[in-house]
């Protein structure tokens, strides 16, 4: 359970909006180890979305460094980032972001398609993963035929199907009622217990409380880092 | 991402939005349909001209001597005036050509006009193709009788008033009656004067069918020196002299011999051009080759316009479709789709869409070509080569039209695309 999954070194991110430069991140040093359960909190405008995009390799920092699973990521081009997202990151979004015209099974197969997994193996792995999130009997359903909680389970299955280093969940319960939200959080807890590293972005304290460590951002800087596991050399 | 998947996805989309997809590819449908129909008709004409028309009109292995060309392309007035000043052909020309030949050949003179036939009991046929000719005409044209006989060289020489009728003419005049030995009155205008003659029917030709919708069987053939002469060739002139050799290899010799004879007859000095025409089936096809070449050059232009317009419509529809699916593209990229994956997906979509359009166009085109064949005298030959050309063109249009939208999709920033509402 040792080893750094995420290490950032003073990454900054500036956006130019017209003539004005917005400093969304001003150098956030963050180390996340394997099998940590981390929540990133902060009010809107604090830079938590930017940090999440960075961690998720959707974006690169203006300056500074980022190692994901030991690989330097900061200077990579589009297609290399895509490869890393495919292998190392499993996204769970607030709005599920399932493809509406595709079945649950096909949605879960998508990361495997881009990983170049042959179709038979792809199908088997997607079926196993849907079974794990309790949707073995909903595989042929399209998102519109599923409840919110079921949709988010499909999304979780999709996020995990390629065995990523991090499960990156952005407000995973934001569009769910609290009972269903709890269900999803229980699912995440269970995944964590199985050894999955989870990074949760949220602004809800009771959701963040599920995590074992909470990093709070304010104005593009870390304002608090609570519950950090003591790891030698970190 | 494998292509099958892309195609299935695109087909799904087409099924989900039938009308929109149809309008998206209507340009391609029309373009390909046009291509298939026109090419089929032109190809059919081509085949028809080479196989049937040339044989029917000019005869096999035959050199036809005429005063003026049978087809004139854009002659100006001076050209026409020169044509009209040319001397007419005579029986004596034909006789001399026959004498001068040093290879075996059949020679016949032909003069023609339009006229009317009147049979017994008041039956009559209008617009009859009247031919005054010599006995070898039937052998040159390979005409055979359905019943009765052809007229003979002696009847030909004395100008007997006997007639061989075309199948339709005989049928209309006599119906169930046996036409052989019966009288038929032939009427025609020559230089504004009505002329008539009474003939005895000696034979009926086998059915010949039609040429461009005109019956080849509504005719009457009589000896050149018979009472038909003043109706078809006043003053002893003839329209054509036919010279038929044993085979295609005899044609050049026949041509040279006939040309030499005619030049001598017309006292042409070596520097002067011919004031008569020598036509063969091959020559006559050269005019058709010109026409079909023009068609084959002009039509791709029209088809190209339809396809370019069609491509632009597809491009626009795909731009809209890409914009509508910004979020989907963002998700795909977040899940690891590289630029080329997205590019490929959109290109396959475009190709599938317009390929489906092309298939529809091909089917409609084939239908139209078949309809043309069924309901008009124009023949149509559907060629597999052009069907594949049509399909290929259709798919290429989709791919080319898809490049810009696909590129746009491929270059989307996943962060922005995921936020897109």
Interface residues (C-beta under 8 A of the other chain):
Chain A: X53 X56 X58 X59 X78 X79 X82 X83 X85 X86 X87 X91 X93 X97 X98 X99 X101 X110 X111 X113 X114 X115 X119 X158 X162
Chain B: X1 X2 X5 X12 X13 X16 X327 X328 X330 X331 X332 X333 X334 X335 X336 X337 X338 X339 X340 X341 X414 X415 X418
